[in-house]
Amino acid sequence: MSMPSDYQLTAALRVARLLDEACNAASDLRSSYRSAVTQGEHADAALVDGEELLAVVGLVVTADDLARPQTALHTLARLDDATAIELLRSLFRQRSNSEDILDEDLRARIGLAGELAVVDACRDQLSDLGHPELAAAVQQVSLVSAAMGYDVFAPRVGASARKMEVKTTTADSGSGLFRFFLSRNEYEQGRRNPTDWSLVACRLNDDQVTILGWAPVRSLTPYLPDDASGRWTEAVVRFPQSGLIAGLPSPT
């Protein structure tokens, strides 16, 4: 996980100051974000990210719809902004340094599982249509380069090839949202190739991958930040699972 920006750290501090000292119903806490006074600096989604950041560094424990602040959180909340943000940055750096290798390995294995499932499914599609030669041409291009802007290349019958960016999660579907990171390069690849590029959503559970569905780039755009305050390079996207199209992009 990359180091949070000052904007994200400030959002976390705002949340720290909203939390009651004992515990908070997570649903009530999320509702309070809508009325939080941030002088327009932070929208609801940014405060949700701030809450997640506090959980990452161990200052908040969320379980059974309860957000339980740890004692250190209230000390943090009473500090001035500059000191509190620097302390949060230090906590995050310590956490990241100790877990980076494990996290990178885990994320790589989760991502690989999803990509392989999509490759196999695309090959099955084309084989079932009687095109084994096209099935053999399906490739996991992420093994060659992560800079392509997509992970899986899959031919179509009588049309240009599909270019699929695969995102895999292990989170449950209780929120109704599929949460993933999207790079600017991936998004721009989709904008340049809107009829061929797509995002494919997968879930890994007990070593089994389920393909949840897919979305064209135009469906993602409303959930991405704008460039009004600076050009974004990576975004956390919360896409409604109801917006996913079942299966995979058509092989024909």
C-alpha positions, 0 to 999 in steps of 0.5 A: 500500500502506498503512503497516504497523501496529506489529504487522506491523512487529514481525512483520517484525522477528521474521522478520529475527532468524530469518534466517540470514546467507547464505540460507535455503530459503524452505520451511524458513523458513516451517516455522520460523515454527511453532516461533518463540518470539513469546510467542503474539504472532504466528501463522504467517500474521503472520510470513509477512506480516512476511517479505513486508514485508521483501521490499517494502522490499528487505531480503530478496530471494526467488527460486528458493525461497531467501530472501536477506537483504541486509547491512542486514537483519542490522544491523536485527536487532541493534537494539533493538525500538523503534529497529528498528521505527522504522527499518522504518517509515521504510524503508517510508515512503520506498518508499511515497512513491516508488511510490505513484502507480505502484502505485495506477495499476497496481492500478487497471488490474489491477482494471479488467481483472478487473471488465470481464472479469466484466461481459462474462462476465455479459452473455454468460451472460444473452444466451445464456439469451435475455435481452438486456434483462437483459444490458444491465442488467449494470453496473460500479458501481465506476465510480460509487462504491468504497463500494458494497461490490461492483464488478459488478451483474448481474441474474438470471433470476427472482431478485434480482440478483448483487452481485459483488466482483471481486479480480484478481491477477497472481500465479501459482498455485504456492502454491495460495492466492488472496491479496487484500485485503478491506475491512470494508465489502465483508465487511459488504455480504456479510454483509447480502446473503449470497445475492446477494453473492459474491467473484469471483477473477480472474487477469491474465496477458499481458493476458488475464483468467481467471475462477478462480471465486467464493466466497460470504461464508460461505466467506471468514469462516474466513480473516478475523481476529476482533475480539478485539484490535480491530475490523479494517478491512482484511484480507489474505486467503489463500483456498485456490483449491480452495475456489473454485466454478468459473465465476460465480454462477448467472444463474438 
